[in-house]
């Protein structure tokens, strides 16, 4: 059995780089740029075309649309940030229906660990509001939940398409 093509490997590296960019933006600014999320979604097309085994792209598309719709609802209820909702939808596109539950569970676990880490970091820094400090470590700020979403998506991707 042949391994992944160079085109698929490059697409995967670009996907992981965009997940890392989403994480960095979220930690420093509490914003995930639309260009990053659109890049993640757009890279799915060459991934499907160059994947080492066939992908049930309709199931992946359904996962992305369903998750985005639910996350958008949470955004409108004020429960989730807009960038997080878009990033979760784009990540679900890459994950597909068959691993969607795994994505949700890993995001939840990593989100809990993130909350503990941020609370500890805020306590350690003494809630200092220094301009050079990431926004996520300043007192009274919400969690940069895009970190948990991007990490879960990266973990599932690195496990491989077959899961």
MIDOSE-1310 file (N, C-alpha, C; in nm, 2 decimals, decimal comma, always signed):
residues 163
xxxx	+0,08/-0,12/+0,00/+0,00/+0,00/+0,00/+0,09/+0,12/+0,00; +0,06/+0,21/-0,09/+0,14/+0,34/-0,10/+0,10/+0,43/+0,01; +0,20/+0,51/+0,05/+0,17/+0,61/+0,16/+0,11/+0,73/+0,10; +0,08/+0,83/+0,18/+0,02/+0,96/+0,13/+0,11/+1,03/+0,03
xxxx	+0,05/+1,09/-0,07/+0,12/+1,16/-0,17/+0,18/+1,29/-0,11; +0,28/+1,34/-0,19/+0,34/+1,46/-0,14/+0,24/+1,58/-0,14; +0,14/+1,58/-0,23/+0,04/+1,68/-0,23/-0,04/+1,67/-0,10; -0,08/+1,55/-0,06/-0,16/+1,53/+0,06/-0,08/+1,57/+0,18
xxxx	+0,05/+1,54/+0,19/+0,14/+1,57/+0,30/+0,15/+1,73/+0,31; +0,17/+1,79/+0,20/+0,18/+1,94/+0,20/+0,04/+2,00/+0,25; -0,07/+1,95/+0,20/-0,20/+2,00/+0,25/-0,21/+1,98/+0,40; -0,17/+1,86/+0,45/-0,17/+1,84/+0,59/-0,09/+1,93/+0,67
xxxx	+0,03/+1,96/+0,62/+0,12/+2,06/+0,69/+0,05/+2,20/+0,69; +0,00/+2,24/+0,58/-0,07/+2,37/+0,58/-0,19/+2,37/+0,67; -0,27/+2,26/+0,68/-0,38/+2,25/+0,77/-0,33/+2,27/+0,92; -0,23/+2,20/+0,95/-0,18/+2,20/+1,09/-0,12/+2,34/+1,12
xxxx	-0,05/+2,40/+1,02/+0,00/+2,54/+1,04/-0,12/+2,64/+1,06; -0,22/+2,62/+0,99/-0,34/+2,71/+1,01/-0,40/+2,69/+1,15; -0,41/+2,56/+1,19/-0,46/+2,54/+1,33/-0,37/+2,60/+1,43; -0,24/+2,60/+1,41/-0,14/+2,67/+1,50/-0,16/+2,82/+1,50
xxxx	-0,19/+2,87/+1,38/-0,21/+3,02/+1,37/-0,34/+3,06/+1,44; -0,44/+2,97/+1,43/-0,57/+3,00/+1,50/-0,54/+3,00/+1,65; -0,46/+2,91/+1,70/-0,43/+2,90/+1,84/-0,36/+3,03/+1,88; -0,25/+3,07/+1,81/-0,18/+3,18/+1,85/-0,26/+3,31/+1,85
xxxx	-0,34/+3,33/+1,75/-0,43/+3,45/+1,74/-0,53/+3,45/+1,86; -0,58/+3,33/+1,89/-0,68/+3,32/+2,00/-0,62/+3,35/+2,14; -0,50/+3,30/+2,16/-0,43/+3,33/+2,29/-0,40/+3,47/+2,30; -0,35/+3,54/+2,20/-0,30/+3,67/+2,21/-0,41/+3,78/+2,19
xxxx	-0,52/+3,75/+2,12/-0,61/+3,85/+2,09/-0,76/+3,81/+2,11; -0,78/+3,69/+2,14/-0,92/+3,64/+2,16/-1,00/+3,65/+2,03; -0,93/+3,65/+1,92/-0,99/+3,65/+1,78/-0,93/+3,55/+1,70; -1,01/+3,48/+1,62/-0,96/+3,39/+1,52/-1,00/+3,45/+1,38
xxxx	-0,90/+3,50/+1,30/-0,93/+3,56/+1,18/-1,01/+3,47/+1,08; -1,10/+3,54/+1,01/-1,18/+3,46/+0,91/-1,09/+3,40/+0,81; -0,98/+3,47/+0,77/-0,89/+3,41/+0,67/-0,83/+3,28/+0,71; -0,81/+3,26/+0,84/-0,75/+3,14/+0,89/-0,86/+3,03/+0,88
xxxx	-0,98/+3,06/+0,92/-1,08/+2,96/+0,92/-1,12/+2,92/+0,78; -1,13/+3,02/+0,69/-1,16/+2,99/+0,55/-1,04/+2,91/+0,49; -0,92/+2,94/+0,52/-0,81/+2,86/+0,47/-0,82/+2,72/+0,52; -0,86/+2,69/+0,64/-0,88/+2,55/+0,69/-0,98/+2,48/+0,61
xxxx	-1,10/+2,55/+0,59/-1,21/+2,49/+0,51/-1,17/+2,47/+0,36; -1,10/+2,57/+0,31/-1,06/+2,56/+0,16/-0,96/+2,45/+0,14; -0,87/+2,42/+0,24/-0,77/+2,32/+0,22/-0,83/+2,18/+0,22; -0,95/+2,17/+0,27/-1,02/+2,04/+0,27/-1,04/+1,99/+0,12
xxxx	-1,06/+2,07/+0,03/-1,08/+2,03/-0,11/-0,95/+1,96/-0,16; -0,83/+2,02/-0,16/-0,72/+1,94/-0,21/-0,69/+1,82/-0,12; -0,73/+1,82/+0,01/-0,71/+1,70/+0,09/-0,79/+1,59/+0,04; -0,92/+1,62/+0,01/-1,01/+1,51/-0,05/-0,95/+1,46/-0,18
xxxx	-0,90/+1,54/-0,26/-0,85/+1,50/-0,39/-0,72/+1,42/-0,39; -0,64/+1,44/-0,28/-0,51/+1,38/-0,27/-0,50/+1,28/-0,16; -0,61/+1,25/-0,09/-0,61/+1,16/+0,03/-0,56/+1,02/-0,02; -0,49/+0,95/+0,07/-0,44/+0,82/+0,03/-0,55/+0,71/+0,01
xxxx	-0,66/+0,73/+0,08/-0,77/+0,64/+0,06/-0,89/+0,73/+0,04; -0,99/+0,68/-0,03/-1,11/+0,76/-0,06/-1,17/+0,82/+0,07; -1,22/+0,94/+0,06/-1,29/+1,00/+0,18/-1,43/+1,01/+0,15; -1,52/+0,98/+0,24/-1,66/+1,01/+0,22/-1,69/+1,16/+0,24
xxxx	-1,66/+1,23/+0,14/-1,66/+1,38/+0,15/-1,79/+1,43/+0,18; -1,90/+1,36/+0,14/-2,04/+1,41/+0,18/-2,06/+1,40/+0,33; -2,01/+1,30/+0,39/-2,02/+1,28/+0,54/-1,93/+1,39/+0,61; -1,82/+1,42/+0,55/-1,74/+1,53/+0,61/-1,80/+1,67/+0,60
xxxx	-1,86/+1,69/+0,48/-1,93/+1,81/+0,46/-2,05/+1,83/+0,55; -2,13/+1,72/+0,57/-2,24/+1,72/+0,66/-2,19/+1,75/+0,80; -2,08/+1,69/+0,85/-2,03/+1,71/+0,98/-2,00/+1,86/+1,00; -1,93/+1,92/+0,90/-1,89/+2,06/+0,91/-2,02/+2,15/+0,92
xxxx	-2,12/+2,12/+0,83/-2,23/+2,21/+0,83/-2,32/+2,19/+0,96; -2,33/+2,07/+1,01/-2,41/+2,04/+1,13/-2,34/+2,11/+1,25; -2,21/+2,09/+1,26/-2,14/+2,15/+1,38/-2,14/+2,30/+1,37; -2,12/+2,35/+1,25/-2,12/+2,50/+1,24/-2,26/+2,56/+1,27
xxxx	-2,36/+2,49/+1,23/-2,50/+2,54/+1,26/-2,52/+2,54/+1,41; -2,48/+2,43/+1,48/-2,50/+2,42/+1,62/-2,42/+2,52/+1,70; -2,29/+2,54/+1,65/-2,20/+2,63/+1,72/-2,25/+2,77/+1,69; -2,30/+2,80/+1,57/-2,35/+2,94/+1,55/-2,47/+2,97/+1,64
xxxx	-2,55/+2,87/+1,67/-2,66/+2,88/+1,76/-2,61/+2,92/+1,90; -2,50/+2,85/+1,94/-2,44/+2,88/+2,07/-2,38/+3,02/+2,07; -2,32/+3,06/+1,96/-2,27/+3,20/+1,95/-2,38/+3,30/+1,97; -2,49/+3,28/+1,90/-2,60/+3,37/+1,91/-2,67/+3,37/+2,05
xxxx	-2,65/+3,26/+2,13/-2,69/+3,26/+2,27/-2,59/+3,32/+2,36; -2,48/+3,35/+2,31/-2,37/+3,41/+2,39/-2,29/+3,31/+2,47; -2,29/+3,19/+2,43/-2,22/+3,08/+2,50/-2,08/+3,06/+2,44; -2,07/+3,09/+2,31/-1,94/+3,06/+2,24/-1,90/+3,18/+2,16
xxxx	-1,78/+3,20/+2,14/-1,73/+3,30/+2,06/-1,75/+3,27/+1,91; -1,76/+3,38/+1,83/-1,78/+3,36/+1,68/-1,67/+3,28/+1,61; -1,54/+3,32/+1,65/-1,43/+3,25/+1,59/-1,42/+3,11/+1,63; -1,45/+3,08/+1,76/-1,46/+2,94/+1,80/-1,56/+2,86/+1,73
xxxx	-1,68/+2,92/+1,70/-1,79/+2,85/+1,63/-1,74/+2,82/+1,49; -1,68/+2,91/+1,42/-1,63/+2,89/+1,28/-1,52/+2,79/+1,28; -1,43/+2,80/+1,38/-1,32/+2,70/+1,38/-1,37/+2,56/+1,41; -1,46/+2,55/+1,50/-1,52/+2,41/+1,53/-1,59/+2,36/+1,40
xxxx	-1,66/+2,44/+1,33/-1,72/+2,39/+1,21/-1,62/+2,35/+1,10; -1,51/+2,42/+1,09/-1,41/+2,39/+0,99/-1,33/+2,26/+1,03; -1,31/+2,25/+1,16/-1,24/+2,13/+1,22/-1,33/+2,00/+1,19; -1,46/+2,02/+1,21/-1,56/+1,91/+1,19/-1,56/+1,87/+1,04
xxxx	-1,54/+1,96/+0,96/-1,53/+1,93/+0,81/-1,42/+1,83/+0,79; -1,30/+1,86/+0,85/-1,19/+1,77/+0,83/-1,21/+1,63/+0,90; -1,28/+1,63/+1,01/-1,29/+1,51/+1,10/-1,40/+1,42/+1,04; -1,51/+1,47/+0,99/-1,62/+1,39/+0,94/-1,71/+1,33/+1,05
xxxx	-1,82/+1,27/+1,00/-1,92/+1,22/+1,09/-1,87/+1,11/+1,18; -1,78/+1,02/+1,12/-1,74/+0,90/+1,19/-1,65/+0,93/+1,32; -1,59/+1,05/+1,32/-1,50/+1,08/+1,43/-1,55/+1,21/+1,50; -1,67/+1,25/+1,47/-1,72/+1,38/+1,53/-1,74/+1,37/+1,68
xxxx	-1,78/+1,26/+1,73/-1,80/+1,24/+1,88/-1,66/+1,25/+1,94; -1,56/+1,19/+1,88/-1,42/+1,19/+1,93/-1,38/+1,34/+1,94; -1,41/+1,42/+1,83/-1,37/+1,56/+1,83/-1,43/+1,63/+1,95; -1,56/+1,61/+1,97/-1,63/+1,68/+2,08/-1,58/+1,64/+2,21
xxxx	-1,55/+1,51/+2,23/-1,50/+1,47/+2,36/-1,36/+1,52/+2,39; -1,27/+1,52/+2,29/-1,14/+1,57/+2,30/-1,14/+1,72/+2,33; -1,22/+1,79/+2,26/-1,23/+1,94/+2,28/-1,27/+1,96/+2,42; -1,37/+1,88/+2,47/-1,42/+1,90/+2,61/-1,31/+1,88/+2,71
xxxx	-1,23/+1,77/+2,70/-1,13/+1,74/+2,79/-1,02/+1,84/+2,78; -0,97/+1,87/+2,66/-0,87/+1,98/+2,65/-0,92/+2,11/+2,70; -1,04/+2,14/+2,68/-1,10/+2,27/+2,73/-1,09/+2,27/+2,88; -1,12/+2,16/+2,94/-1,11/+2,15/+3,09/-0,97/+2,17/+3,14
xxxx	-0,87/+2,11/+3,07/-0,73/+2,12/+3,10/-0,69/+2,27/+3,08; -0,73/+2,33/+2,97/-0,70/+2,46/+2,94/-0,75/+2,56/+3,05; -0,87/+2,53/+3,10/-0,93/+2,62/+3,20/-0,84/+2,61/+3,33; -0,80/+2,49/+3,37/-0,71/+2,47/+3,48/-0,58/+2,55/+3,46
xxxx	-0,52/+2,53/+3,34/-0,39/+2,59/+3,31/-0,40/+2,74/+3,32; -0,51/+2,80/+3,26/-0,53/+2,94/+3,26/-0,55/+3,00/+3,40; -0,63/+2,93/+3,47/-0,66/+2,98/+3,61/-0,52/+2,98/+3,69; -0,45/+2,87/+3,67/-0,32/+2,86/+3,74/-0,22/+2,97/+3,69
xxxx	-0,22/+2,99/+3,56/-0,13/+3,10/+3,51/-0,17/+3,24/+3,56; -0,30/+3,26/+3,56/-0,35/+3,39/+3,61/-0,31/+3,41/+3,76; -0,32/+3,30/+3,83/-0,29/+3,31/+3,97/-0,14/+3,34/+3,99; -0,06/+3,27/+3,91/+0,09/+3,28/+3,92/+0,13/+3,42/+3,87
xxxx	+0,07/+3,47/+3,77/+0,11/+3,61/+3,73/+0,05/+3,72/+3,82; -0,03/+3,68/+3,91/-0,09/+3,78/+4,00/-0,18/+3,87/+3,93; -0,24/+3,83/+3,82/-0,34/+3,91/+3,75/-0,28/+4,04/+3,70; -0,15/+4,04/+3,67/-0,09/+4,16/+3,62/-0,14/+4,19/+3,48
xxxx	-0,18/+4,31/+3,46/-0,22/+4,35/+3,33/-0,11/+4,42/+3,26; -0,02/+4,35/+3,21/+0,10/+4,40/+3,14/+0,07/+4,40/+2,99; +0,10/+4,50/+2,91/+0,07/+4,50/+2,77/+0,13/+4,39/+2,69; +0,25/+4,34/+2,73/+0,31/+4,23/+2,66/+0,25/+4,09/+2,70
xxxx	+0,17/+4,08/+2,80/+0,11/+3,96/+2,84/+0,00/+3,92/+2,74; -0,01/+3,79/+2,71/-0,13/+3,75/+2,62/-0,26/+3,79/+2,69; -0,35/+3,83/+2,61/-0,48/+3,87/+2,66/-0,55/+3,76/+2,74; -0,52/+3,63/+2,71/-0,58/+3,52/+2,77/-0,54/+3,51/+2,92
xxxx	-0,43/+3,57/+2,96/-0,38/+3,56/+3,09/-0,41/+3,68/+3,18; -0,48/+3,77/+3,12/-0,52/+3,89/+3,20/-0,65/+3,86/+3,28; -0,66/+3,92/+3,39/-0,77/+3,90/+3,48/-0,90/+3,93/+3,42; -1,00/+3,86/+3,44/-1,14/+3,89/+3,39/-1,16/+3,85/+3,25
xxxx	-1,07/+3,79/+3,18/-1,09/+3,76/+3,04/-1,14/+3,61/+3,03; -1,21/+3,59/+2,92/-1,26/+3,45/+2,90/-1,15/+3,36/+2,86; -1,18/+3,23/+2,84/-1,08/+3,13/+2,79/-1,07/+3,14/+2,64; -0,94/+3,12/+2,59/-0,92/+3,12/+2,45/-0,95/+2,97/+2,40
xxxx	-1,08/+2,94/+2,39/-1,12/+2,80/+2,37/-1,08/+2,75/+2,23; -1,04/+2,84/+2,14/-0,99/+2,80/+2,01/-0,87/+2,71/+2,02; -0,79/+2,72/+2,13/-0,68/+2,64/+2,16/-0,72/+2,49/+2,17; -0,82/+2,47/+2,25/-0,87/+2,33/+2,27/-0,93/+2,27/+2,14
xxxx	-1,00/+2,36/+2,06/-1,05/+2,31/+1,93/-0,94/+2,28/+1,84; -0,84/+2,36/+1,82/-0,74/+2,34/+1,73/-0,65/+2,22/+1,77; -0,62/+2,21/+1,90/-0,54/+2,09/+1,95/-0,62/+1,96/+1,92; -0,75/+1,96/+1,95/-0,82/+1,84/+1,92/-0,82/+1,80/+1,78
xxxx	-0,84/+1,90/+1,69/-0,84/+1,88/+1,55/-0,71/+1,83/+1,50; -0,60/+1,88/+1,55/-0,47/+1,84/+1,51/-0,44/+1,70/+1,56; -0,48/+1,67/+1,68/-0,46/+1,53/+1,73/-0,53/+1,43/+1,65; -0,66/+1,46/+1,61/-0,73/+1,36/+1,53/-0,67/+1,35/+1,39
xxxx	-0,62/+1,46/+1,34/-0,56/+1,46/+1,20/-0,43/+1,38/+1,21; -0,35/+1,39/+1,31/-0,23/+1,32/+1,32/-0,25/+1,17/+1,34; -0,36/+1,14/+1,40/-0,40/+0,99/+1,41/-0,43/+0,93/+1,28; -0,46/+1,01/+1,18/-0,49/+0,96/+1,05/-0,64/+0,96/+1,01
xxx	-0,66/+0,96/+0,88/-0,80/+0,97/+0,84/-0,89/+0,85/+0,88; -0,83/+0,73/+0,89/-0,90/+0,61/+0,92/-0,95/+0,61/+1,07; -0,88/+0,69/+1,15/-0,91/+0,70/+1,29/-0,90/+0,57/+1,36
